[in-house]
Amino acid sequence: MKRPARFRALFALAVIAASVFIAVTVPVRLGLDLRGGTQIVLETRSTETVKADAAATDRALEVLRGRIDALGVAEPSIVRSGDNRIIVELPGVQDPRKAADVLGRTAQLSVHSVLGAAAPTDKAKKGERLLADEQTGEQLRLADPALTGQDVKDAEGLFDQQGGAGWHVTVDFENGKGWAKLTGEAACHPANDPQRRVAIVLDNKIISSPQVDLSVACGQGITGGSTQITGSFTSDEAKELALLVKGGALPVPVETVEQRTVGPTLGAEAIEASAWAAAVGTALTALFIIVVYRLMGVLATLALLCYGLISYAGLAALGATLTLPGLAGFVLAIGMAVDANVLVFERAREEYGARNRPSSRSALTAGFKGAFSAIADSNVTTLIAAALLFVLASGPVKGFGVTLGIGVLASMISALVITRVLAEFAVARRWVHRRPKMTGLASIGRVRTYLTRRDPQLMRNPRRWLAVSALVLIVAGSGIAVRGLNFGVEFTGGRLIEYSTTNTVDPDRAREALSDAGFPQAVVQSSGDNQLTVRTEELTNTQAVKVAEAIGEVGGGAEKVRDELIGPSLGDELRRNALIALGLALGAQLLYLAFRFRWMFGTGAVSALAHDVVILTGIFAWLGKPIDGVFLAALLTVIGYSVNDSVVVFDRIRELWRKDSKAPLAQVTNQAILQTVPCTVNTGIGVLFILAALALLGGDSLTDFALALLIGMLVGTYSSVLTASPLAITLDAYGSGRKGGRGRGRGGSGRAKSDAGDRPDRTRTAAPTR
């Protein structure tokens, strides 16, 4: 075995061994959409005295961590996102009201002297505020804050067994003098006078207004910085008050901008459905490539299993969270991993048929060498899309970007290293050498045989294909103007709640019930058997309870399986980031392809991508499907997948042009398309099996995702061949005519002069690979 082959074999063994070790010892963390629970996103706000920067957010995070620990949730997660956001994940918490009541009271704690009682019709004067006591409902007039949450040292709910006072709350203050002054002033007023009380305010609500004990002397107050709040507390009431007082010392106020709740049943069903989709789709794909490529197909299937192992280990090693879109991306990447193997095998078949004395071993080596540039370029473009998802997106879509990126890297290792090690070992065996047809490389295949015999001139009239593309673009794109886009709650803000009802409920009947309950603007849709989705403007948790009661009455009982609350500011931000992601994706593709190939190829490919984006979005508009974060993930995946086919064709054009630098571009393009169609067809079928399994077996939560990818794959396959290539020919012909280049060649197009630095002819060759 030669040194490079030995190195590849050792590298493959090392990667597989490391992946097995990581997969066994390090579990992958599941997102809440798969295991169930509640996620709350909080955003810190600046005040006149404190800026909501990363340092202030970190201090707020620690305060909130204490509140979460007091909730007793198993394995909670609280992390900072950016400079002013905090993401809280509470596994197993299906009713977010308790968590939101504690975390949502996020304004700074303050302690006030009471100026007296107030009537409901009274208005606050200058230097005072009117607030209601949560416990008694009494309206009180309060002075400006005398103490803040930063003056609170500790608070604890305790039970007094000896004194018989029952449950009480002990509060310790850092500023003992301030507390003594405040209580000393209150003690100057008679018993039962509202002014003998002090008010503890959190989130503009009085959470406690205890009266200063009669034993406290006027002007002296409670010294020592410690006090007890008594008053018929239950255990839970005392502990909750202590938690709010102790946890109220936030350096900056925070606001809930997003809240998601997923039931455990929905998560379990998603995992099971995706697992079935992965198993069935992978089995069908493996069977297909074995039938087409025989022994090489068997080895590619083994490499595909190694790919799955490496991807899983990569997720575990990075500590990534596997979300529902991420799981779908993992399943999808299995199909995309076939692409590199198909490229290699098809090139090996060409090399085998072109040699006078063919050898499976030499053909395989030439196949890997010839396919490398196309594999590298196509995977880099997909990585660009994955990187943009990771940088610009949030939540589940960010998880999809991580999963897709890991899958692309794993597929390159699987195809270029593991498949090559296995294939080179196999073709070196004598029994394989004596049976070349067993390898699957000794035949050029039925598709290539048919195209070679017919030799269709697809590029004879490139403008014909552009006209077809323009027609489809107009028909599909008009859906955006006619029907409009059904933006999901992620992009508009509001609340979306999905219920599973005991009985089947007509959406119209549910709308009437919600209207009677005080929600006439609620949008109700049926999302499956005994499944109802209610979409409203932003609701409080109390209002959400009323919605659940109304649905439960008409449905004979209702269980909440999903709950999403998105603030309007966050919705605007997500929508803006989605547009930025699309714009940057197209721009990055253009720059990369222009760098690797020529400007007209880059322009053609990016125009085809824009064509795919508009068509896919337009079809979803016609169908009334939601445009949400999952759709964005699918859209950017389509961009990466679509450009893959374009890169394969452009790579072959570049190769053929080097061999015949004076051939017209249309002729070279036609030849390149015919040579790469078998690869496009076989790759498409492999991905089709995966997506079909995802659509049919992936469950309701993945149906729209799979549908978007199916449409995108079909449109992308067409556009990469019959939109990008004809547009590149047309642009080249325009450039030739404008610059006075030579006339049109066979196939209807001439070529522009080469860019500076082209070689070896310096005037007629394609740009070199950099």
N, C-alpha and C positions, 0 to 999 in steps of 0.2 A: 504494500500500500504506500503510495506516494505521500510526501510530507503534508501537502494541503489537505488531502483526503483524510489523513490521520488526525490532523488538527480539527477538521470538521466533525469527525466521529467523536473525539474527546469532548469537544464543545457541546455537541448534541447530548451526550451522556451526562455531562455536568448540568446542563439546563434541565433535563428531565429529572435527574436525581434531586436537584434543588427544588423543583416544582412539586415533586412527590412529598418531600419533607415539609415544605411550607403548607401544602394542601392538607396534610395530616395534622399538623401541629397548630396552625393559625386559622381560626374560623373567619369566614367573610361576614362582615357586619351587614345585616339587612336593614334597609330603610323602613320607616314607619308604614309606608304604603304596602309593604310586604308582611310585616309582623303585627301591624295594628298599633294604634296609639295616637298621640296628639303632638303636633309641632306648632310652636308659636314663635313668630319672628317679631322682635321688639326693636324699635329704632329710638336712639337717644336724641334728645332735643337740646339745643343750646339755650342758655338763659342769659340775662343781662350781665351776670357775674362769672359764669362758667361756660366754656366752650365744649361742645360735645365732640371731643377729639378721641383718638384711640385710647389715651391714658384714662380719660374720664369714663369711657365705655368699659374699659377693663375693671375699674373700680365698681361700676354699676353691676358688672357681671358677677363679681364676688359677693355683692349684697344679694343678688338674685339667687346665687347658688345656695346661700343659707336658707332662703325661702323654699327653694325646691327640695332641699334635704329634709326640711320640716314636713313636707308633704308625704314623705315615706314612699316615693316612687322607686321601683327597682331599676337600676341601671339608667338613670337619667343622663342626658347629654346637654351641656350648655357651652357654646363656643361663640367667639366673636367673628363676625363676617364683615370685612371692610373696617372702616374707622368708626362707624356709628350704628352697627346692627348686631343684635344678639339672637342666635338661633337656639331655641330650647326644644328638646325632644323628650317626650315623656311616654315611654313604651307602656302599653297596657291601659293608659288613661283614655277611656272612651267618652266620658262626659267632661268636656273641657271647661265646664262652668266653674268647678272648684279651683282648677289651676288658673283660669283667667281671673277669677275673683281675687286670688292672692297675687299673681304676677301683674294683673292689670291695674292694681292700685299702685301705680308707679310714680305718682307725683311725690315731691319731697315732703317728708313729715314735718309738721309744724305744731307748736303748742301756743295757745292764745289765752288771754284773759277774757272772761265773758262780761260784756257790757250790759246784758239784760236780755229779756225775752223779746220776741218780735212777732208781730201779726203777719199773716200771709200776704197782706196788701202793702206792708211796709217796704220802703226802698232803702238801700244801703247809703249811708252818708259817707263823706270823705273820711278816709282813715279807718273804716270799718268794713266788715263783710257780713252778709246774712247767710247762714247755713243751717241745714236741718240735722238734728241728732239722729243717727241711724237706729239707735236703740229705742228712743222714746218718740221719735217723730216730731219733737218740739223744735220750733224755729228759734235760733239764738243769734244775737248780735255779738260779733267778735271783734276785738281790737287787732291791730297788726301783730304778726308773729313775734313772740318773745323768745322762743327757742326753736331750733330746727332739728331735723333728724340727725345732723352731725353732732348734736349735743347729747344724743342718746348713747350710753355706753353698753347697756345690756337690758334685756327684758325676759322674764320667765314666768310661765304659768305654774303655780304651786298650790298644793292642798294643805291647809292648816289643820292638822289632826289634833294638836294640843289645844289651841285656842277656840276651836269649833267654828272658825269663820268660813270654813269651806274653801272652795277654790277662789284664788285671788291672783292678781298679776303684780309682780315686783318689777319696778323700773329703776335702773341706775343711770344717773346723768353724769356726763363729763363736766358740765358746767353747773356745779352745785350752787354757786352764788346766784346764778340766773334763776334756777328753780326755786331757791329760797325767797328771792324777791317776788317772783310771780305769785307763789302761794301765800306769802306774807300780805300782799295787797288784797288777795281774795279773802283772807281770814278776817279782814276788817269789816266785812259785811255779815249781817245776821244769818242764822240758819234758814235754809229753804229759799234764800234769796239767790236768784240765778247768778248774781255777780260773785257769790262765794264759790263758784265752780271754775274749773279750768277746762279748756277744750283741746283735745288731741285730734288734729285734722290730717287726713290722708286722702289725696285725690279729690280735694274739695268736698270731702264728706267728714262729718264729725264721727269718728269711730269710738270715742269715749269722752264723757264730760263729767268726771267725778267731782263731788263737792269736797272742799277742804275740811278735814275733820275739825270738830268743835274744840279739840284740845290744842290746836295750833294757835299760837298767840298772834295778834294783829301786828304786822310790821316785821315779825321775826321769821315766819314761814317755816317750811320743812327744811331743816338743815341736814348736812351730811350727803346730799346728792342722791338719796335713795328714798323711794316711797312705795306704798302698797295701794293698789286699786282694788277695792272690794265691791261686792254688790250682787250676790246670788248668781255667780257664774256657774255654768256647767263646765265639765272638763274641756270639751271642745271649744267652748266660747273663750275660756281663759287662755288656752294654748294659741288660738287663732289671733286673739288680741295681742298677746305677747309677740307672736310672729310678725304681725303687721307693724308694731311699734319698733321692734328690733330691726326688722328688714326695711324700714322706711327711710333709712339714712342713705338715700341715693344721692350721688354727687350731682346728677342731672336727671330731669324727668325723662321718662321713656313712654313710647306709644306703641300699641299693638298694630302692626301693619299687615300681618298675615297670620292666619290660623288654619291648620288642616287637621282633620281627624279621620282616621281610617279604621273601620271595624276589623277585628281579627279574621272574621270569616272571609271578607273580601280579599285580604292579604293571602290567606291560605289557598283560596281558589286561584288567585293569580299565579302563585308559585306552582301549584299542581298543573294548571293549564299550560304555563310556559314550559314546564318540564316535559309534558307530553308533546308539545309542539317541537321542542328541541330534539326529543328522541325520534319522533316520526319523521321530521324534516331531515335530520341527519341520516337516518336509515335510508330514506329515499334518495338523498343526494349521494350517499355512499354506493348504493346499488347502481345508480346511473353512471357514475364515473368508473365503476368496476366493469359494467357492460361495455362502455366505450373504450376504456384504456386497459382492460384486462389486468395483467400482473401489476402494471404501473398504477392502475386504479386501486388495487388492494393496498399497495404501499402508501398511496396518497391518503387512503382511508385511515391507516395506522397513524400517519402524520397528522391527520385531522383530529384524531383522538388526543394526540399529544398537544395539538393546538389548544383544545379545550382545557386540558390540564394546566398548560402554561398560562392561559388567560385567567383561570381561577386563581392560580398561585399569585399572579401579578396583582389581582384585586386584593387578595389577602395581605400580601407583603406591603402594599402601599396604604393599607388601612382604609381603603375606599369603601364607601357605603353603596351596596347594591340596591338600586331602586327599581320600580316597575319598568320605566323606560330603559333603564340600564340593563335589566334582564332581557328585555326585547332586543336591545342592541347586541347583547351577548349571543342571542340566538341568531340574529341577522348576520353577525360577523362570521359565524360558522359557514354560511353560504358564500360570503365574500372571500373566505380563506381558500375556497376552491379555485378562485380566479387565477392565483399565481401558479398553481399546479397545472391548470389547463393551458396557460400560456407556455409553460415549459414543455409540456407534452406535445402541443401542436407544433412548436418550433422544432422539436426533435423529430416529429413525423416528416416535416418538410426537409430537414437535413438528411434523413434516411432515404427519402425518395429522390433527392438530388445527387447522391453519391453514386459513382460507378461501382464501387465495391462497398456496399453499405454494411455498417456495423452498428448494432444497438448501442454499444458502449460509446463509440465516437459520436453518434447522433445525439445521444443523451447529453454528453458534455457540451456539444455545440448548442443544444437546446437551452441549457442553463445559461450559457454565455450570451446567446442571442436574445433571451427573454429578460435578462437582468435589468436593462435600462427601462423597459416598459413597466416592469414590476416596481422598480424603485420610484419612477415618476408617478405612477398611479397611486401608490400607497402614500407618497408624500402629500398629494392633493387631498386624500382622505384625512390624513393627520392634520392638515390645515383646518378642515371643517371641525374636527374633534377639538382642536386647540381653541378655536373660537367659541365653541359651546362651553368649554371649561372656563374660559376667561370672562365671557359676557353673560352667560346664563346663570341660573340659580336653582337650588332645590333639585328635583328629579332630573331636569334637563342637564344640569351640570354633571350629575351622576352618569347620564347617558354618554356625555362627552368623554368622561374618564374611561368607561367601559369600552367605547368604540376605539379610543386611542390605544388601549392595552391590546384589544383584539387585532388591530392592524399590525402592531409590532410582533405579536405572537404569530400571526399568519406569515409574516416574512421569515421568521425563524423556522416555522414549520415547513414552508415550501422550499426555501433556499438552503436550509441546512439539513433538517431531519429527512425530508423527502429525498434530497440528493444523496445523503449517506445510505439510506435504504436502497434507493434505485441503483446507485453505482455498485453496491455490494451484490445486488441481485443479477445485474447484467454481466458481472464478472464470472458468474458460475457457468461451468461448461454446459450443463443441461439446459440452461437458459439460452446460451449462445447458439446451441444447435436447434433451438426452437424460437426463432425471432418473432414469429407471429404471436407467440404467447405474451410477449412484452406489451403488445398494443401499440408499438411504434412502427411496425413494419407495414402499416397501411395508412394511407393519407385520409381515410374516412369518407363516408358517403357524401357529406355536404361539400367537401373540397373536390371530390371527384365530379360531382354534378356541376359545380361552378367552373371547373377547369374545362369541362366539355362544352358548356354553353357560352362561357366567356361574355356575360352581359356587360354592356357599356353603360353603367349606371350614371357616370359623370359626363355623358355626351351633352346633356342639357341640364347643367346644375341649377339654373334658375327655375326649372320646373319643380324641383324638390323644395326650393325656397318658397315658391308660391303655395305649395301644399302646407308647408309649415306655417306660413302666414295665415292661411285660412283656418287651420286648427287653432292657432293662437287667438284669432279674433273670436271664433265661436266659444272657446273655453273662457277666454278673458272677459267676454261680455257678461259672464255670470257675476263678476265682481261689481260691474256697474248696474246690472239689472236686479240681482238679488241682494247684493251687499255682502259683507263679510260678517259671519256670526262669531265675533270675538268671544272667547271664553272668559270666565270670570277672572282669570289671571291677568288679562290685558285690559279689562274694563273696571275692575274693582267690584265689590259686592259680595254676596254670599251664595254658595251653591251647596245644597244638601241633597243627598241621595238616600232614599228610604226603601226598605224591603217590607212590603205590606203582606198581611196574612191573606187578604182577598185581592183579586184583581180589581183595580180602580180605574175608571175612565178619567183621563186627564181633565176633561171639562167639569166633571163632578168635583174633582179635587180643587180646581180653580174657584168654583163657587164656595166651597168650604173655606178656602183661604181668604176669599173676599169678605165673607161673613165674619171671619176672625180678625179683620182689620188689615189685610194684605191684598188689596185689589190689584196691585201691579205685579204680583208674583207670576213668574212664567213656569208652567208645569209641563213636563214632557215625560212620556213613557220611555224608559231606558232598558226594557227587557221584561221578562215574565215577572209580574208582581213587583216591578221596580219603577219608582217614580223619582224624577229629579226636579227639585224646586230651586229656581234661581230668582233672587231678589236683590234689592239694594242692600247696603250694609245694614246688618241686623245686630242687635245686642244678643247676648246669650239668653236673656229672659224672653225676648221676642222669638228666638229660635225654639224655645220650649213651647210657645203657643202654636208655632207652625207644626211642630211634631204632634201636638195634641189634635190639631185639626186634621192632619193626614191620618192619624191613628183612628179617629172616629169614623171616617169614610172607608178606611181599609181594614177595619176589624183588628187593628193593632198594627204598629209600625216600628221597625228597628232601623236605626240610623247606621248606614254602612260607610258613608263618606260625608265629610263636612269641610268646606273650604271657605275661608273668609279672607278676602284680599282688600286692603285699603285702596282708595282711589289713587293716592300718590304712588303707591307701589305698582298699581296696574299701569299707570302712565309710564313709569320707568321701565317695566318689563316690555311694554309695546315698543318703546323707543329703543331699548337694547336689542329687540328682535330685528328691527329695521337696520340697526347698526351692524348686527351680526351678518345679515344677508349682504349688505353693501360691502363689508370688509371681506366676506367670503368670495364674492365675485371679483373684487379688486385683487385679492391675494392670488386667486386662480389666474387672473390675467397676467400679473407680474411674473408668476412662476413659469407659466407656459411661454410667455414672451422671452424669458431668460433661457429656458431649455430648448425652445424651438424658434419660431419666427413670429413677428408681430401679427401676421394675418392668421396664423394658427391659434395664437392666444385669443385674438378677437373673435374668431369663429367659435372656439370652445366656450368662451364666456358668454357670447351671445346665445349659444345653445343652452347654456345653463339658465340664463334669464328666461329663455323660451320655456324651459321645463318648469321653472318656478311659477311663472304666470299661468301655465296650463294647469298645473296641479292645484294651485290656489283657486283658479276659476272653477274647476270641477267640484272642489269642496264647497264653493259658493253656490253653484247650481244645486248640489245635494243638500245644502243647509247644514253641513257638518261644522262642528266647532273649530275655530282657529285658536288653538291653545298651545301650551308649552310642549305637549307631546307631538302636535302637528309640526311645531318648529323643529323639534329633534328629527322628525321624519324628513322635513324639507331639506335640512342641511345634510342629512345622510344621502338624499337623492342627489344633491350637488356633488358630493364626493363620489358617489357611484357613477353618475353620468359622465363626469370628466374622466373616469377610468377608461371607458371605452374610447373616448376621444384620444386619450394619450396613447392607447394601443395602436390606433390607426395612424396618428401623427408619428409615432416612433417608427412604424414601418415605412411611411413616406420618407422620413429622413434617411433610413437605411437604403431604400431603393434609389433615392436621388443621389446618394454618394456613388452608387454603382454606375448611374447614367445621369451625369450632371446636366445634360442638354435636353432631356426629355421634358415635354410639357407637363405642367403640374396636374392637369386633369387626367392625363394618361397615367401618371404615377399614382395619383390618388385612387383611381379606379382599380389599379392593380393591387394597391395596399388594402383596399376595402375587401376585395375578393379573397385575399390571403388571410385576412383577420376575421372574416365572418364565421368560420368554424369555431374559433375561440369565443367570439361574442355569443354565438348560439349556445354552446356548451356551458359557458359561465352563466348565461341567463337562465337556462333550465335548472342549473344547480341552485341558484338563488330563488327561483320560482318555487321549488319544492319547499324551501324553508318558509317563504312568505305565505304560501298557501296553507301550510300547517299552522303558521301563526294566526292566520285569519280564521281558519276553521276550528282550531283547537285552543287558541289562545285566550278565549273568553271575551266577554263584552268589553272589558277594560282595554284590550289590545286590538279590538277589531278595527277601529279608525286608524290606529297606527299602522297596522298591516295593510289596510286599504290604501293609505297614502303611499306606502312604499311600493306596493304593487303597481299603482298608477305611475308613480315616478320611475320605476324600473322600465316599464314598457315605453313611456315617453322618452326617457333618457337614452335607452338603447337606440330608438329611432333617430333622435336628434343628434347623437354623437356621430352617426354615420351619414345621415341624409339631411342634416342641417349645418353642423359645424364644418364638414368637409366641403359641401357646395359653397358655403359662405366664404371659406378660405380661398377657393378657386376664383370666385367672383371678385374678391378684394385684390387678389394677385393680378387678375386681368385688368382691373381698374388701374392699379399701380403701373402695370406695363404700358397701358395706353397713355397715361398721364406723363410718364417719364420717357416715352419714346422707345420703349422696349420692343423686342421683336414680336411679330404677329402671333396669332393663335396657332397652336399646334393641334395635333389629332386629339379629339375629345372636346374641342371648343374653348381652349384656354391656353394662353401663353404664360410666361413667368416673368416676374419683375427681376431686375438685377439683384444680385446677392447683396446682403448686408456687408458692411466693411468687416474685414477679418475672416470672411468665409474661405474655406479651402477644400480641396487642393487647387481648384481652378481659379479661385479668387473672384470670379465674376458669375459663376453659374452653380456653385455648390450650396448645399444647405448649411445652416449654421452648425458649427461643431458642438458636440456635447461638452458641456462644461463640468 
